[in-house]
Amino acid sequence: MKALMFGWEFPPHILGGLGTASYGLTKGMAVQGDMDIVFVMPKPWGDEDQSFLKIIGANNTPIVWKEADWNAVKERFEKYMNPQEFYNLRDNIYADFSYKNTNEFGCVDFSGRYPDNLLEEINNYSIVAGVIARTYRFDIIHSHDWLTYPAGMHAKSITGKPLVLHVHATDFDRSRGNVNPQVYGIERDGMNNADHIICVSELTRRTVIDKYGQDPQKVTTVHNAVEPLSQEIQAIVPRKRKDKIVTFLGRITMQKGPEYFVETAARVLQRSKNVRFVMAGSGDMMNKMILLAAKRGISDHFHFTGFLKGKQVYEMLKSSDVYVMPSVSEPFGISPLEAMQCGVPTIISKQSGCAEILFRAIKTDYWDVEAMADAIYSICTYPAMAEFLQKEGKAEVDEIKWEYAGQKVRDIYNRLCGF
C-alpha cells in the first residue's frame, strides 16, 4: 500500500500538535511491513527522521521550468532528496506558472509556518501537489488538516485516487464558534470531495456531521496516541522544589482557555501559598494573561516560559506536580497523554476529545474554575491521591499506542482501495 500524505509540519520543527500527530501516526503505520508513505510538507529542514517514510518539500518542487545545472541542483537539494528527483519533478510541470514568484530553480518559497499570507501559501501548496501527484505512484491520498485539503483535492482530480481527510481540528474549535467564512469554505469543500473523513475524536466527528453536513457513514473516529518516551527523556531528573508546580502547556489562545487557568490559580492561591503556576507556550493571548495574573495579584506565583519544544517540554512536565488542560474546545489534545506518560497527575476539560479515552485523569468543565481549583488543591495536599493518579495514569497511557491508530487508518485505506 502506497500513500501520498499532505501535511503542514513534522518534528523536530513543530508549532503545535499537528506535527506530533503526523509523526506518531506515520511511524505507527510504518510497522505494517508493506506500508509505503510519501509525506509532503511545505518546507522540510533536512533533519527530519526519514527512517520510516519519505519526505518531499513543496519548496523543493519546481513549478516553473528553468535551466538547472546538475552540480547546482546537487548542492541545493542533496540534503533533501536525490538530485535526480528534482529533474523527475520538473518533467511533470503541467501548466504555465511563470507569473508566480519562484527562485532560480523554479521553486516557490514557503515559510514552513503559519504566516499572514497563509491562504496564498495554501494555494501555492495545492499547485505543487499537482506536480508531485504526477511524479509519484500511490494508491491513496491522505490530507492532514484544512491547510492541505486543496492539495489533496488537486491530487485526486489528477489521479482519481481515493482521498482521505484527517480532521485534527475545525474552525469551530479554533474560533470558539466565530467561524472564518474562507476557512469554513475550504474545510467544507474538502469534506464534500473526500471519499472518507477521519476525526481525532467523537467530539470532532459530531462537529463534522452536524456543522459540515457530512454523511455519518463517511466519517470515522480514530483517536490519537502517544509516542513511547525515549531513553533521553526517561533519563531527565527534575530539580526538587519546595513549592508544588502546576503547569499549563500549549498555545495561549482562545481555544485553550488560558484565562480559566489564571482564574483557577487565583483561587488555589487563596488557600495555599506553596504552589506555583506555569504557563508554558506562546500565543495571541499571552499579554492579556500576564495582565490578568497581575490584576489578580498572583504574579509572584505565576511564571511564563514562552514557547517550549522537544526536550524542553518534557523537562517542564517532569518538573510539574499537576498538569492542567482547560481547553474550551479541544478536538483531541495530546499533551495530557504526554504528561500522564511522565507520571504527572492530570486535569482536563470535559470538552476535550482525549476525555473520551482517558479515565485516570480528573475531568471538569472548562469554565468550572472552582472544581479545577479543588482538584489542584487536593492533588497538591493529599499524597495518596497524587500517587494514585501518577501510577494509574501512566499505566493507562502506556497502552494508547500509535500502531493501533495506524491499523485503524490502514483498514480504511483497504476498504477504499478494495484490498
C-alpha positions in Angstrom: 0.0 0.0 0.0 1.4 3.3 -1.1 0.0 6.5 0.4 0.7 10.1 -0.6 0.2 12.3 2.5 0.0 16.0 2.7 0.9 17.6 6.0 2.0 21.0 7.2 4.6 20.3 9.9 6.8 17.5 11.1 9.2 17.1 14.1 11.6 18.3 15.2 10.3 21.7 13.8 6.7 21.9 15.1 4.4 24.7 16.2 1.6 22.6 17.7 0.0 19.1 18.0 -0.4 18.7 14.2 3.2 17.8 13.6 3.3 15.5 16.7 0.3 13.6 15.5 1.5 13.4 11.9 4.8 11.9 13.1 3.1 9.5 15.5 0.6 8.2 13.0 3.1 7.7 10.2 5.5 5.9 12.5 2.7 3.8 13.9 1.7 2.8 10.3 5.2 2.0 9.3 5.2 -1.1 11.5 3.0 -2.6 8.7 5.6 -4.1 6.5 4.0 -3.2 3.2 3.1 0.4 4.1 5.0 3.0 1.9 4.4 6.7 2.8 5.5 9.8 0.9 4.9 12.7 3.2 4.7 16.2 1.6 5.2 19.3 3.7 5.7 23.0 2.7 9.3 23.3 4.0 11.4 20.5 5.4 14.6 21.5 7.3 16.6 18.4 6.4 16.9 17.0 9.9 13.5 15.1 10.0 13.5 11.4 10.7 13.0 9.7 7.3 13.8 6.1 8.5 10.1 5.1 8.1 8.8 7.4 5.3 9.9 9.7 2.5 9.6 13.5 2.9 9.1 15.8 -0.1 9.3 19.5 0.3 6.9 21.7 -1.6 9.7 24.3 -1.6 11.9 21.8 -3.4 9.4 21.0 -6.1 9.7 23.1 -9.3 6.5 24.6 -10.8 8.4 26.7 -13.5 10.8 25.1 -15.9 14.3 26.7 -15.6 17.7 25.5 -16.7 19.4 23.8 -13.8 23.0 22.5 -13.8 23.5 19.1 -12.1 26.1 20.4 -9.7 23.9 23.4 -8.7 21.0 21.0 -8.1 23.1 18.6 -6.2 24.4 21.4 -3.9 20.9 22.8 -3.3 18.8 19.7 -3.0 21.1 16.8 -1.9 20.2 17.4 1.8 16.6 16.8 1.0 16.3 14.4 -1.9 18.2 12.5 -4.6 19.0 15.3 -7.1 17.6 13.2 -9.9 14.2 13.6 -8.3 14.3 17.3 -8.9 14.5 16.6 -12.7 11.8 14.0 -12.4 9.5 16.6 -10.7 10.5 19.2 -13.3 9.4 16.9 -16.1 5.8 16.9 -14.6 5.2 20.7 -14.6 1.7 20.8 -16.1 0.9 24.4 -16.7 2.5 27.9 -17.1 3.1 29.3 -13.7 5.7 31.8 -14.8 3.6 34.5 -13.2 4.5 33.1 -9.8 7.4 34.3 -7.8 9.9 31.5 -8.0 13.6 31.1 -7.3 16.4 30.2 -9.7 15.3 26.6 -9.7 11.6 27.4 -10.5 10.5 26.6 -6.9 8.2 28.6 -4.7 9.4 29.6 -1.3 7.3 28.6 1.7 7.7 29.8 5.3 7.0 26.4 6.9 4.9 28.2 9.4 1.5 30.0 9.6 2.3 33.4 8.0 0.0 36.3 7.4 -0.3 35.2 3.7 -1.4 31.7 4.8 -4.1 31.4 2.2 -1.6 32.2 -0.6 0.7 29.5 0.7 -2.2 27.0 0.8 -2.9 27.8 -2.8 0.8 27.5 -3.8 0.9 24.2 -2.0 -2.0 22.9 -4.0 -0.2 23.9 -7.2 2.9 22.0 -6.1 0.7 19.0 -5.2 -0.2 18.7 -8.9 3.5 18.2 -9.9 4.1 15.7 -7.1 0.9 13.7 -7.8 2.1 13.3 -11.5 5.5 12.2 -10.4 5.0 9.5 -7.7 2.9 6.3 -7.8 0.4 5.8 -5.0 -2.8 4.1 -4.1 -4.4 6.6 -1.8 -4.2 10.3 -0.8 -4.3 11.4 2.8 -4.6 15.1 3.8 -3.9 16.3 7.3 -6.0 19.3 8.4 -7.6 22.1 6.4 -4.4 23.7 5.1 -3.8 20.6 2.9 -7.3 19.9 1.8 -6.9 21.8 -1.5 -3.7 19.9 -2.2 -5.4 16.6 -1.6 -8.4 17.5 -3.8 -6.0 18.6 -6.6 -4.1 15.3 -6.4 -7.4 13.4 -6.5 -8.6 15.3 -9.6 -5.4 14.4 -11.4 -5.2 10.7 -10.5 -8.7 9.6 -9.5 -7.2 8.0 -6.3 -9.4 8.0 -3.1 -9.0 11.0 -0.8 -9.0 10.6 3.0 -9.2 13.8 5.0 -7.8 13.8 8.6 -9.6 16.4 10.7 -7.3 17.4 13.6 -9.5 20.4 14.3 -12.2 22.5 12.7 -12.6 26.3 12.7 -15.4 25.9 15.2 -12.8 24.7 17.6 -10.2 27.3 16.8 -12.6 30.3 16.9 -15.0 29.4 19.7 -17.7 29.4 17.1 -16.8 32.7 15.4 -16.0 30.9 12.2 -13.9 32.4 9.4 -16.0 32.0 6.2 -13.0 31.4 4.0 -11.6 28.7 6.3 -15.0 27.1 6.7 -15.4 27.1 2.9 -12.1 25.3 2.4 -13.0 22.8 5.1 -16.4 22.0 3.8 -15.2 21.8 0.2 -12.6 19.3 1.2 -15.0 17.2 3.2 -17.6 17.2 0.3 -14.9 15.9 -2.1 -13.3 13.4 0.3 -14.0 9.7 0.0 -13.6 9.3 3.7 -13.1 11.6 6.7 -11.0 10.6 9.8 -11.6 12.6 13.0 -9.4 12.6 16.1 -12.3 12.2 18.5 -16.1 11.6 18.6 -16.4 15.2 19.6 -14.9 16.3 16.3 -16.9 13.7 14.4 -20.1 15.2 15.7 -19.0 18.6 14.6 -18.1 17.3 11.1 -21.5 15.7 10.8 -23.6 18.4 12.3 -21.8 21.6 11.2 -20.5 20.5 7.8 -23.4 18.3 6.7 -21.4 15.1 6.2 -22.8 11.6 6.0 -22.1 9.7 9.3 -21.2 6.6 7.3 -18.4 8.6 5.7 -16.8 9.8 9.0 -14.7 7.6 11.3 -13.1 8.4 14.7 -9.5 7.4 15.1 -8.2 8.7 18.4 -4.7 10.0 18.7 -2.0 8.2 20.8 1.4 9.0 22.2 5.0 8.0 21.3 6.9 5.9 23.9 9.4 8.0 25.8 13.0 7.9 24.5 15.8 6.9 26.8 17.0 10.6 26.8 13.6 11.7 28.1 13.4 8.9 30.6 16.8 10.0 32.0 15.6 13.5 32.8 15.8 14.1 36.5 13.8 17.2 37.6 15.2 19.5 40.3 13.5 19.2 43.6 11.5 22.2 44.6 9.8 23.2 47.9 6.7 24.5 46.2 4.3 22.5 44.1 4.3 23.2 40.3 1.1 23.4 38.3 1.5 23.6 34.6 -0.5 24.8 31.5 1.4 23.8 28.3 0.1 24.8 24.9 -0.8 27.7 22.7 -2.0 30.7 24.7 -5.1 31.2 22.5 -8.9 31.4 22.9 -9.3 27.7 22.2 -7.1 26.6 25.0 -8.9 28.5 27.8 -5.8 30.2 29.4 -7.9 32.7 31.3 -9.6 29.8 33.2 -6.2 28.6 34.2 -5.3 32.0 35.6 -8.6 32.3 37.5 -8.1 28.8 38.9 -4.6 29.8 40.1 -6.0 32.8 41.9 -8.5 30.6 43.8 -5.9 28.0 44.7 -3.5 30.6 46.0 -6.2 31.9 48.3 -6.0 28.5 50.1 -2.2 27.8 49.8 0.8 29.8 49.1 3.1 26.8 48.5 2.0 26.5 44.9 3.5 28.0 41.7 1.7 28.2 38.4 3.5 28.0 35.0 2.0 28.9 31.6 4.3 27.4 29.1 3.8 28.4 25.5 3.1 31.4 23.3 0.1 32.9 21.5 -2.0 35.9 20.9 -3.5 36.0 24.4 -0.1 35.9 26.2 0.0 39.6 27.1 -3.6 39.5 28.3 -2.8 36.6 30.6 0.2 38.5 32.0 -2.1 41.4 32.8 -4.8 39.2 34.2 -2.3 37.5 36.6 -1.1 40.9 37.7 -4.8 42.1 38.1 -5.5 39.0 40.3 -2.4 39.8 42.4 -0.7 36.5 41.7 2.3 37.5 39.5 4.7 36.5 42.2 3.5 32.9 42.0 2.9 32.8 38.2 5.5 32.2 35.5 5.5 32.5 31.7 8.2 30.4 29.9 7.5 31.2 26.3 7.4 28.5 23.6 9.0 25.2 24.6 9.9 22.4 22.2 11.4 18.9 22.2 13.3 18.0 25.4 12.2 21.3 27.0 8.6 20.1 27.0 9.5 17.0 29.0 11.8 18.9 31.3 8.8 21.1 32.2 6.4 18.2 32.5 8.8 16.2 34.7 9.2 19.3 37.0 5.4 19.5 37.4 3.2 18.2 40.2 0.0 18.8 38.3 -0.8 19.3 34.6 -4.0 21.2 33.6 -5.6 21.5 30.2 -8.7 23.8 30.5 -9.5 23.8 26.7 -12.8 25.3 25.7 -12.9 23.1 22.6 -10.1 20.6 22.1 -10.6 18.1 19.2 -8.2 15.8 21.0 -5.2 17.1 23.0 -2.0 15.0 23.0 -0.3 17.0 25.8 -2.3 15.4 28.6 -1.1 12.0 27.4 2.4 13.2 27.4 2.0 14.5 31.0 0.5 11.2 32.2 3.2 9.3 30.5 5.7 11.3 32.7 3.7 10.3 35.8 2.1 13.8 36.2 -1.4 13.9 37.7 -3.6 15.5 35.1 -6.8 17.6 34.9 -8.5 18.0 31.6 -11.7 19.7 30.4 -14.7 17.6 29.6 -14.8 19.5 26.3 -11.6 17.7 25.1 -11.5 14.7 22.7 -8.9 12.9 24.9 -11.5 12.8 27.7 -13.2 10.1 25.6 -10.3 7.7 26.2 -8.7 8.9 29.5 -10.2 7.5 32.7 -7.3 8.2 35.1 -7.4 11.9 34.6 -9.7 14.3 36.5 -12.3 15.9 34.3 -14.0 19.2 34.9 -15.9 21.7 32.7 -13.5 24.3 31.3 -15.5 27.1 32.9 -15.7 25.5 36.4 -12.7 27.2 38.0 -13.9 26.2 41.4 -13.8 22.5 40.5 -10.4 22.8 38.9 -9.1 24.7 42.0 -10.5 21.9 44.3 -8.8 19.2 42.2 -5.4 21.0 42.1 -5.5 21.7 45.8 -6.4 18.1 46.6 -3.6 16.7 44.4 -1.1 19.1 46.0 -2.3 18.4 49.5 -3.0 14.6 49.6 -0.1 12.4 48.6 -2.2 9.3 48.3 -4.3 11.0 45.6 -1.3 12.2 43.7 0.3 8.8 43.8 -2.8 7.1 42.5 -3.1 9.4 39.6 0.6 9.2 38.8 0.7 5.4 38.8 -2.7 4.6 37.2 -2.4 7.5 34.7 0.9 6.3 33.3 -0.3 2.7 33.1 -3.4 3.8 31.1 -1.5 6.0 28.7 1.2 3.4 28.1 -1.4 1.2 26.4 -2.6 4.0 24.0 -0.3 3.3 21.0 0.1 4.8 17.6 0.4 1.4 15.9 -3.2 0.7 17.0 -4.4 4.0 15.4 -2.3 3.2 12.4 -4.1 -0.1 11.9 -7.5 1.6 12.0 -6.3 4.0 9.3 -5.0 1.1 7.2 -8.4 -0.7 7.5 -10.0 2.5 6.0 -7.4 2.5 3.2 -8.1 -1.1 2.4 -11.8 -0.6 2.2 -11.5 2.4 -0.1 -8.9 0.7 -2.4 -10.7 -2.6 -2.4 -7.8 -4.5 -0.9 
